[in-house]
Amino acid sequence: DIQMTQSPSSLSASVGDRVTITCQASQDISNYLNWYQQKPGKAPKLLIYDASNLETGVPSRFSGSGSGTDFTFTISSLQPEDIATYYCQQYDNLPIFTFGPGTKVDIK
Amino acid sequence: QVQLVESGGGVVQPGRSLRLSCAASGFTFSSYGMHWVRQAPGKGLEWVAVIWYDGSNKYYADSVKGRFTISRDNSKNTLYLQMNSLRAEDTAVYYCARDREGAILIWGQGTLVTVSS
């Protein structure tokens, strides 16, 4: 089974800061990696698909990169509405999905 | 608009059964694979099961294999999750979700299942 790890598990940053989250797969998953945002009490929202493609309607301050086993998710300028938990999700071994443990982002 | 609405959650005793439903609208339900994803209170997302668009294939997480059954009725635009032999660790919000080539773009609002005596 493919295992996903994320770091950090939580972070606090100021409005306008650049925020970076990493996701690591236990084996090569090519670019089969998505990123989601989940706000409290809400369903997750797809932000980035195939490691680096911005989903339609998602602000351009969100971006993703990486391939193989190491991936990065970046918020270029943190906004108050970005307070949420962010999850990576691999789909290399379809149809099984595996989510990372999540990274909680707060405002400092 | 595209919508998924779950129902059937509630409080159930350990060892008992529960069936969740997910009513789909605003899209051609029979054209899409569908998933169940759950989230225990204060915890992360856990993929539970997937069913092919025509119901021909089904896959499960190891944690529910043999106890949960995913099914669908395309004539009713409805997805189901039959949960048997429930355990305390099955307590979670259960989301139904529409597949999009390895990602999930459309999610329901979730239904809470609490397994407790």
Chai-1 contact restraints between the chains, C-beta under 6 A:
chainA,res_idxA,chainB,res_idxB,connection_type,confidence,min_distance_angstrom,max_distance_angstrom,comment,restraint_id
A,N34,B,A103,contact,1.0,0.0,6.0,A-B,restraint_1
A,A43,B,Y95,contact,1.0,0.0,6.0,A-B,restraint_2
A,A43,B,W107,contact,1.0,0.0,6.0,A-B,restraint_3
A,L46,B,A103,contact,1.0,0.0,6.0,A-B,restraint_4
A,L46,B,L105,contact,1.0,0.0,6.0,A-B,restraint_5
A,Y49,B,A103,contact,1.0,0.0,6.0,A-B,restraint_6
A,Y87,B,L45,contact,1.0,0.0,6.0,A-B,restraint_7
A,Y91,B,G102,contact,1.0,0.0,6.0,A-B,restraint_8
A,P95,B,V50,contact,1.0,0.0,6.0,A-B,restraint_9
A,P95,B,Y59,contact,1.0,0.0,6.0,A-B,restraint_10
A,F97,B,W47,contact,1.0,0.0,6.0,A-B,restraint_11
A,F99,B,L45,contact,1.0,0.0,6.0,A-B,restraint_12
A,P101,B,G44,contact,1.0,0.0,6.0,A-B,restraint_13
A,G102,B,G44,contact,1.0,0.0,6.0,A-B,restraint_14
